[in-house]
Amino acid sequence: MLRHEFRPGRLVAGAAFTLAGIVYAGDAGGLWETPWFAVIPMVMGGLCLAGATGVLTQSIRRRRGPRRGAPVEAGGETAS
């Protein structure tokens, strides 16, 4: 199995959309009543948090430099 780099921003975005799906599924199942506008701030907040997480992750990775054993391209940057 090929290894891939961990992207925490995508994890946060996926968690926000999963939470929105659970909220709507609970409403559809009759467990609770959800107003139609309740999911919009939930998803937008999750996307903003995912973006901030992605920016923070990228800045940390740039500051650390290339990993040992990572393939180097002709431009001197690591392959993504």
C-alpha positions as CSV (number, residue, x, y, z in Angstrom):
1,M,0.0,0.0,0.0
2,L,1.4,3.4,-1.0
3,R,1.8,5.9,1.8
4,H,0.5,9.4,1.4
5,E,1.1,12.6,3.3
6,F,-1.3,13.4,6.1
7,R,-3.5,16.4,5.4
8,P,-5.3,17.6,8.5
9,G,-7.3,20.3,6.7
10,R,-9.1,17.7,4.7
11,L,-9.8,15.7,7.8
12,V,-11.4,18.7,9.4
13,A,-13.5,19.4,6.3
14,G,-14.6,15.8,6.1
15,A,-15.6,15.9,9.8
16,A,-17.7,19.1,9.2
17,F,-19.5,17.5,6.3
18,T,-20.1,14.3,8.2
19,L,-21.5,16.3,11.2
20,A,-23.8,18.1,8.8
21,G,-25.0,14.8,7.3
22,I,-25.6,13.4,10.8
23,V,-27.7,16.4,11.7
24,Y,-29.8,16.1,8.6
25,A,-30.1,12.3,9.0
26,G,-31.4,12.8,12.6
27,D,-33.9,15.3,11.3
28,A,-35.1,13.0,8.5
29,G,-35.3,10.1,11.0
30,G,-37.5,12.1,13.3
31,L,-35.1,12.1,16.2
32,W,-35.1,15.9,16.4
33,E,-36.2,19.0,14.4
34,T,-33.5,20.9,12.6
35,P,-34.2,24.3,11.0
36,W,-33.1,24.5,7.4
37,F,-30.6,27.2,8.0
38,A,-28.8,25.5,10.9
39,V,-26.4,23.5,8.7
40,I,-25.1,26.6,6.8
41,P,-23.0,28.0,9.7
42,M,-21.9,24.5,10.7
43,V,-20.5,23.8,7.2
44,M,-19.1,27.3,6.7
45,G,-17.4,27.2,10.1
46,G,-15.9,23.8,9.3
47,L,-14.6,25.0,6.0
48,C,-13.0,28.1,7.6
49,L,-11.5,25.9,10.3
50,A,-10.2,23.5,7.6
51,G,-8.7,26.3,5.6
52,A,-6.9,27.7,8.7
53,T,-5.7,24.2,9.5
54,G,-4.3,23.8,6.0
55,V,-2.5,27.1,6.1
56,L,-1.0,26.3,9.4
57,T,0.1,22.8,8.3
58,Q,1.6,24.3,5.1
59,S,3.5,26.9,7.1
60,I,4.9,24.3,9.5
61,R,6.0,22.0,6.6
62,R,7.7,24.9,4.8
63,R,9.5,25.9,8.0
64,R,10.8,22.4,8.6
65,G,12.2,22.0,5.1
66,P,12.2,18.8,3.0
67,R,12.0,15.4,4.7
68,R,15.0,13.1,4.6
69,G,14.7,10.5,1.8
70,A,12.1,12.6,-0.1
71,P,12.7,12.7,-3.9
72,V,14.0,16.0,-5.1
73,E,12.8,17.6,-8.3
74,A,15.0,19.6,-10.7
75,G,13.8,22.9,-9.2
76,G,15.2,21.9,-5.8
77,E,11.7,21.5,-4.2
78,T,10.3,18.3,-2.9
79,A,7.8,16.3,-5.0
80,S,4.2,16.5,-3.8
